[in-house]
Amino acid sequence: MKTYAPKASEVQRAWRVVDADGATLGRLATQVATILRGKHKATFAPSLDTGDPVIIVNAAKIKVTGKKLTDKLYIRHSGYPGGFRAENLERLLARRPEEVIRRAVRGMLPQNRLGEQMMRKLHVYAGSEHPHAAQKPQPMKEATR
């Protein structure tokens, strides 16, 4: 008996759509990261992108628990003196709600080229409309509130 190793040409992809209205940010991000990575499939391989594309709609309507809206900070530095920038979750959610979900999911994927390839399959929209109707996305059953 030999161990089965999936090939990139054998991967079957099925588009998923998730409604983020009322969903908790972290719980939604873990489920989406699992689907993007392909861990829900029997053909999962850690060195291969076997995951499915995911569409997230209503990103502006996510919720967070506790005092994260004011206390959670997104920090970056340009590398120049005085280049430190910090922005809290409330402000980033008002300005770019797609980026909040994108950053949460990115932190749960591998931090290498494979993770970047998986992130290209994530499509996040602030409203309820998306341009991917031709792909016939199936609603994700695992989405919890």
N, C-alpha and C positions, 0 to 999 in steps of 0.2 A: 504494500500500500504506500502510495507516495503522497506527500504533502501538496495540496493544491495552492498554487501561486497565481493570482489573477493577473491578467495582462491589461494594459491600458485600452486596447482595442475591444476587449470583452465587456467593458463597463457599460451598464445600462443606466441611463439617467432619466429621472422623472421629476418634472418641475413641481415645486410645492409653493403654496401661498399661505401666509400667516397673517391674521388680523391682530395687530398689537393693541387694539382698543381695550384699555383696562388691564392689560397684562403687566406683570411685574418685570422690570428690566432684566435682572439677573437670571430669573427662571426662564424667560424667553430666550436670552442669549445662550444659555447652556443647551437648550433644545435645538436651536438653530445651528450652533457649532457642531453638535453631534450629527445632524443631517448633512451639513457641508463637508464634514470629515468622512462620512460614510460608515460610521460605527454602527448604524442601524441595520446594515446589510451583512449577510453571511459571508460575502466576498471581501470583507474589510482587509486591507493591508496597510500597515503604518507608513510604508515608503511609497504609496501610490494614492493618487487622488481618486477615490471611488465614490465620492459624495454626490448629492443631488443639488441642483440650483434651487435657491430659496428666494421668494419675493415677500417682503414685509411691507404691509400697508398700514396706514394710520399710526405712523411712528410718533406723531406729535401727541398722541393720546396715551402714552405709556404711563405707568405709575411707579413710584419708588417708595420704599418704607422708611420710617424714621425721619431723621433730619438731613437726609442725603441731598435734598434740593439745595440747601444752603451750605452744607459742610463738605460735600464731595468736590474736589478741585481737579481740573484738567490743566496740567502744567507742561510748559515747553520753554526752551531756551534757544535763542538764535546762535549762541556762541560768541556774541559780541558783548562788551561791557554794557550793562544795563539792559540786556536782551531777555530778561526773565519775564514771562507772561503767564498769568494764572487766570482761570475762568471757572466759576462754579457751575454746577449742573443746571441750575435754574436758568442761568443766562444762556448757556449753550443750547438748552432745550428750546428756548424761545427763538434763538437765532438760527440754529441748524439742527432740527430734531433727528434727521437721518444720521448725523455724525455721532450722536450719543449711542445709538444701537450699533453702528458700525464699529466704534471703538470697543464696546463691551464684547462683541463677538470676536473681534481681532485678538483681544487678549486671551481668548480661550482656544485659539488655534495655534499650531506650531509656529515658532518664530523663525522661519526660514523661507526659502523659495516655494516650498510646497504649501505653506500657509498663505502666501501671497496668491498662489494659484487658486486656492480654495476661496479666498476673499473675492476673487473676480466673479464667482458664481452667486454672490450676495447682492440683491437689488432691494434697496430701501426707499420707500416713498412716504412723505409726510401725510398725504391725503389718502383717500380710499381708491383712487384711480391708478392703474398701472398699464404700461403699453405692451404687456407680455401675454395678451389673450391668445395669440396664435400658438403659443407653446402648450396650451390647455393645462394650466397648473391645477393640481389637486389640493384641496384644503388639508392642512396638516392636522391630523387627529390628536396629536400630543400637546397641542397648545393649551396651556392652563391659564386660569385667571388668578 
